[in-house]
């Protein structure tokens, strides 16, 4: 039985593989040297990979790039992330734009903003407590002025 070749010239297996990698869900996931759009799992291990959006109970990332990560327990080594929300975070030689966590244990963490209940270790932030307070005050004042001008305009 001969199948007619596809008119678009694409391999159907490549399309299937691309769709599978875009949305990956499982209880235990191990990703090595891959790129995933969205990943959901119980225990997730990433090595030399990139994930745009991740939700997991426990995450271990080694030399990995994360966009948005939501997890109960996070452990990273030489990784970078955009935004991370974690109950417990242990980071080594990593870079994070925004980190929200209950407890943070860090060894050479560079971050834009860290909001945490308890922080231990070496953490460098672009915005410290004083800067965050001034930023919040400035944004609140700016929003108040805009609202006042909006009411006067009416």
Helices and strands as residue ranges (DSSP letters): H 12-22, E 23-32, E 35-47, E 50-62, E 65-77, E 80-125, H 129-153
